Each structure stands twice: as structure tokens, then as C-alpha cells.
């Protein structure tokens, strides 16, 4: 899909390629539709990861 040059500066969802007017609208869309926050909270360290405190 090719966007016109007028929309080139608008943020676009990388999962569904829907365009938005500003970054806040994009964040709301990703939180509601794609549930990215739930995916991030389930992350655990991989075996062999080293944490420095």
C-alpha cells in the first residue's frame, strides 16, 4: 500500500498498517486493539541472562 505524500509524516501501526493523526492515537489503538501491554508484562529473563544490581 502506498501512502500519498501528505500522509507520509503521520504515524502508522506496524501490525495492521492503519494510519493515525498523532502518536497518542496510535498508542491508544495499540493498547485497545493489539493488547501490547499484556504481552510485555509476561516477559521473563531467558536462561543465561545476567542482571547487574
N, C-alpha and C positions, 0 to 999 in steps of 0.2 A: 504494500500500500504506500503510495507516495502522497505526502502532505504538501499542500501549497506553501509557498514561501512565507505567507502571512502567519501560518501556524507553526513555523519552524522553531520559534523561541518558547513555545508552550511545553510544559512537562507532559510526559506520556508514560502510562503504566507499562512496565516491561513484561507483564504477564498476559494482559489482554489487549495491549496496544491502543487503549482508549485515551484520547487527549483531554487535558484539563486546562483551565484558565490560570491557576496558580498552584503552588506546591502544597498548600493547606488542603485544597480539594483533592489532590492526589493522595495525600496521607489518609484522609477520611475514607476515600474509596478503597484503598488497600486494607485499612482496618476492618471495614464493613464487609467487603466482598471476598477478599483473599485471606483474611484472618492471619496476617503475618506475625502479629504479636504472640499468638498461641504457638506458632512454630518456633519462635525464638526462645520461649520460656522452657521448652522441653529439651534444650541442648545440654549435653553433659560432656565433660572432658573425655577425649579419646584416650585409649590405653597408651601410656608412654608420654603423655603431656606433662610438662613440668611447670608448676606455678611458683613464682618467687614472691614472698611476702615481705 
